C-alpha cells in the first residue's frame, strides 16, 4: 500500500552558501570613523574593493533527528558558518531555508549590561532573544534558581564576581529550548560544582532539540553527539556524510597540509 504522507521538511537546507568579506585597505580606514559615510561608500558608491572568500558554495541538509559535526582546522570557516546559520551573517550568494527556531550558543555573555541589575539583564537578554515580556516573567524564577543568585539578583551586574556573572549568563542563554541548536564548542563554564549542572543542562538541550550543528576540535565529543560530519577546508566543503568518513577525510587533509 502506497503512503501519501508528506515527508517532513528539513530543519535546515543550505545551497551553495557563499560569504565574501571586503578587504579594508589603509586608505579606507578613515571611512571607518564615519559609519554613515562608510555605508554610503559600501552600498551606493560601489567602490571596487578586493574581497576575501570565507565560505565558498557550502551545501548540506539537516533533517529532523540529525546532528552534524563541523570539522576543520582553525580558519576553515566553522564559526562563520554557524553564525550564518544563526542569521548573524547574510550570505553573499546561495540560499538558506530554515524550518524551526534556531538558537546559537556562541558568546553567552554578549548583550549583558554591567550597570543593570541581574534581574534587568534577564529581561533585556530575553527580549534580545525574541521572547515576550510575559514569557520572560514566567522564566525568571527558574533562571534565578539555576544561577543560584536569589540573594543578589537585584544587585548591579558589576558587583558580581566572575563566577556569578558566568552562572547568570549561562542560565539566561539556555532558558529556551530551540528546534535547531548551534554550538561553537561545548560549554563547560563555572566552578567544579556548577559545571556538573552545566553539563546536565547542555545534555538536555541537545537531547530535546530536533537537530544539532556542532563545531568542535573534541573528536570524542563529536563521536558521542553527532551522526554526520561536514568537513571544511579553507572555506570549501571537502566532505559531507558519514561521521567516521568525515573524520578520516579531515585527518588526511591535515597530513596533506603538513606536507605542503
C-alpha positions as CSV (number, residue, x, y, z in Angstrom):
1,X,0.0,0.0,0.0
2,X,1.4,3.4,-1.1
3,X,1.6,6.0,1.7
4,X,0.5,9.5,0.8
5,X,2.1,11.1,3.9
6,X,4.2,14.1,3.1
7,X,7.8,13.7,4.3
8,X,8.8,16.2,7.0
9,X,10.6,19.3,5.8
10,X,14.3,19.5,6.6
11,X,15.2,21.7,9.5
12,X,18.0,23.4,7.5
13,X,18.7,23.3,3.8
14,X,21.8,25.2,2.7
15,X,22.5,25.5,-1.0
16,X,25.9,26.9,-2.3
17,X,26.3,29.3,0.7
18,X,29.0,31.8,-0.1
19,X,30.3,34.7,2.0
20,X,32.6,37.4,0.8
21,X,34.2,40.0,3.1
22,X,35.6,43.2,1.6
23,X,39.2,44.0,2.4
24,X,39.7,47.4,4.1
25,X,42.9,49.0,2.8
26,X,44.8,51.6,4.8
27,X,43.4,54.4,2.7
28,X,39.8,53.2,3.5
29,X,40.3,53.3,7.3
30,X,39.4,57.0,7.5
31,X,35.9,55.9,6.4
32,X,35.5,53.7,9.5
33,X,35.5,56.8,11.8
34,X,32.3,57.9,9.9
35,X,29.9,54.9,9.8
36,X,27.3,56.8,7.6
37,X,29.9,57.7,5.1
38,X,31.3,54.2,5.1
39,X,27.8,52.6,4.5
40,X,27.2,55.1,1.7
41,X,30.5,54.2,0.1
42,X,30.0,50.5,0.6
43,X,26.4,50.2,-0.7
44,X,25.9,53.2,-3.1
45,X,29.3,54.4,-4.4
46,X,30.2,50.8,-5.2
47,X,33.9,51.4,-4.8
48,X,35.8,48.5,-6.2
49,X,37.4,46.5,-3.4
50,X,39.2,43.2,-3.1
51,X,37.3,40.6,-1.2
52,X,38.3,37.5,0.7
53,X,36.0,34.4,0.4
54,X,35.3,33.0,3.9
55,X,32.8,30.4,2.7
56,X,32.6,29.0,-0.8
57,X,29.5,27.2,-2.1
58,X,28.7,25.1,1.0
59,X,25.7,22.9,0.7
60,X,24.1,20.4,3.1
61,X,20.7,19.4,4.7
62,X,19.9,19.0,8.3
63,X,16.9,16.7,8.8
64,X,15.0,16.1,12.0
65,X,16.9,14.0,14.4
66,X,20.3,14.6,12.8
67,X,23.3,16.0,14.5
68,X,26.0,17.4,12.3
69,X,29.6,18.0,13.4
70,X,31.5,20.7,11.5
71,X,35.2,19.6,11.2
72,X,38.1,21.7,10.1
73,X,41.3,23.4,11.1
74,X,41.4,26.9,12.6
75,X,40.4,29.4,9.9
76,X,38.5,26.8,7.9
77,X,35.2,28.8,8.3
78,X,33.5,26.7,11.0
79,X,32.4,29.6,13.3
80,X,31.5,31.7,10.3
81,X,29.2,29.0,9.0
82,X,27.5,28.7,12.4
83,X,26.9,32.4,12.6
84,X,25.5,32.4,9.0
85,X,23.1,29.6,10.0
86,X,22.0,31.6,13.0
87,X,21.2,34.7,10.9
88,X,24.0,36.8,12.3
89,X,25.6,37.0,8.8
90,X,23.8,37.1,5.5
91,X,25.2,35.0,2.6
92,X,26.8,36.9,-0.3
93,X,25.1,34.2,-2.5
94,X,23.3,30.9,-2.2
95,X,20.2,30.2,-0.2
96,X,19.4,29.0,3.3
97,X,16.0,27.6,4.3
98,X,15.2,27.3,8.0
99,X,12.2,25.5,9.3
100,X,12.0,25.9,13.1
101,X,13.5,28.1,15.8
102,X,17.3,28.5,15.9
103,X,19.5,29.1,18.9
104,X,23.2,29.7,18.7
105,X,25.3,29.4,21.9
106,X,28.4,31.4,20.9
107,X,29.3,34.1,23.4
108,X,26.9,33.6,26.3
109,X,27.8,37.0,28.0
110,X,27.1,39.0,24.8
111,X,24.5,41.7,25.5
112,X,24.9,41.8,29.3
113,X,24.9,45.3,30.8
114,X,27.3,45.8,33.8
115,X,25.2,48.8,35.2
116,X,21.9,46.9,35.1
117,X,20.8,44.5,37.8
118,X,20.8,40.8,37.3
119,X,17.0,40.8,37.0
120,X,17.1,43.6,34.4
121,X,19.7,41.7,32.5
122,X,17.4,38.7,32.4
123,X,14.7,40.8,30.8
124,X,17.0,42.6,28.4
125,X,18.6,39.4,27.2
126,X,15.3,37.7,26.9
127,X,14.0,40.5,24.7
128,X,17.1,40.2,22.5
129,X,16.4,36.5,22.2
130,X,12.9,37.3,20.8
131,X,10.9,36.4,23.9
132,X,7.8,38.3,25.0
133,X,7.7,40.0,28.4
134,X,5.2,37.5,29.8
135,X,7.4,34.6,28.7
136,X,10.4,36.1,30.3
137,X,8.5,36.8,33.5
138,X,7.5,33.1,33.7
139,X,11.1,32.0,33.2
140,X,12.7,34.3,35.8
141,X,12.3,32.1,38.9
142,X,13.9,29.1,37.1
143,X,16.7,31.3,35.7
144,X,17.5,32.8,39.2
145,X,17.3,29.4,40.9
146,X,19.6,27.7,38.4
147,X,22.1,30.5,38.6
148,X,21.9,30.4,42.4
149,X,21.6,34.2,42.7
150,X,18.4,34.5,44.8
151,X,20.1,36.9,47.2
152,X,21.9,39.0,44.5
153,X,19.5,39.2,41.6
154,X,18.5,42.8,42.4
155,X,22.2,44.0,42.6
156,X,24.0,45.5,39.6
157,X,25.9,43.1,37.5
158,X,29.2,45.0,38.0
159,X,29.1,43.9,41.7
160,X,29.0,40.2,40.8
161,X,32.1,38.0,40.9
162,X,33.2,36.4,37.6
163,X,31.6,33.1,38.7
164,X,28.3,34.8,39.4
165,X,28.3,36.5,36.1
166,X,29.1,33.3,34.3
167,X,26.3,31.4,36.1
168,X,23.8,34.2,35.2
169,X,24.9,34.4,31.6
170,X,24.6,30.6,31.1
171,X,21.3,30.4,32.8
172,X,19.8,33.2,30.6
173,X,21.3,31.8,27.4
174,X,19.8,28.3,27.9
175,X,16.4,29.3,29.2
176,X,14.8,28.5,25.8
177,X,14.9,25.1,24.0
178,X,15.2,25.6,20.2
179,X,14.3,23.3,17.4
180,X,17.8,23.7,16.0
181,X,20.8,24.1,18.4
182,X,24.0,25.6,17.1
183,X,27.1,25.1,19.2
184,X,30.6,26.6,18.7
185,X,32.4,24.3,21.1
186,X,30.9,22.7,24.1
187,X,30.2,25.0,27.1
188,X,31.7,23.9,30.4
189,X,31.5,27.1,32.3
190,X,31.8,27.7,36.0
191,X,33.5,26.1,39.0
192,X,33.6,22.4,39.5
193,X,30.3,22.2,41.4
194,X,28.3,24.4,38.9
195,X,30.0,22.6,36.0
196,X,28.0,19.5,36.7
197,X,24.8,21.5,36.4
198,X,26.0,23.0,33.1
199,X,26.8,19.6,31.7
200,X,23.4,18.3,32.6
201,X,21.7,21.3,31.1
202,X,23.7,21.1,27.9
203,X,23.0,17.4,27.5
204,X,19.2,18.1,27.9
205,X,19.4,20.9,25.3
206,X,21.0,18.5,22.8
207,X,18.5,15.7,23.6
208,X,15.5,18.0,23.4
209,X,16.5,19.8,20.2
210,X,15.2,18.4,16.9
211,X,18.6,19.0,15.2
212,X,22.2,20.0,16.2
213,X,25.1,21.6,14.4
214,X,28.3,21.5,16.4
215,X,31.8,22.8,15.7
216,X,34.5,21.4,18.0
217,X,38.0,20.1,18.0
218,X,37.0,17.5,20.5
219,X,36.7,14.3,18.5
220,X,35.4,12.2,21.4
221,X,32.6,14.7,21.9
222,X,31.7,14.7,18.3
223,X,31.6,10.9,18.1
224,X,29.3,10.9,21.2
225,X,26.9,13.5,19.9
226,X,26.9,13.6,16.1
227,X,25.5,11.4,13.4
228,X,27.1,13.2,10.4
229,X,30.2,15.2,9.6
230,X,30.8,18.2,7.4
231,X,34.5,18.9,6.6
232,X,35.5,22.4,5.8
233,X,38.9,23.2,4.2
234,X,39.8,26.9,3.6
235,X,36.1,27.8,3.4
236,X,35.2,25.0,1.0
237,X,33.3,21.8,1.7
238,X,35.6,18.8,1.4
239,X,33.1,16.2,2.6
240,X,29.6,15.8,3.9
241,X,28.2,12.5,5.1
242,X,29.2,9.6,7.5
243,X,30.9,11.0,10.6
244,X,33.7,8.4,10.7
245,X,34.5,9.0,7.0
246,X,34.4,12.8,7.6
247,X,37.0,12.4,10.4
248,X,39.2,10.4,8.1
249,X,38.9,13.0,5.4
250,X,39.9,15.7,7.9
251,X,42.9,13.6,9.1
252,X,44.1,13.1,5.6
253,X,43.7,16.8,4.9
254,X,45.8,17.7,7.9
255,X,48.5,15.3,6.6
256,X,48.4,16.9,3.2
257,X,48.6,20.4,4.6
258,X,51.6,19.4,6.7
259,X,53.5,18.3,3.6
260,X,52.8,21.5,1.7
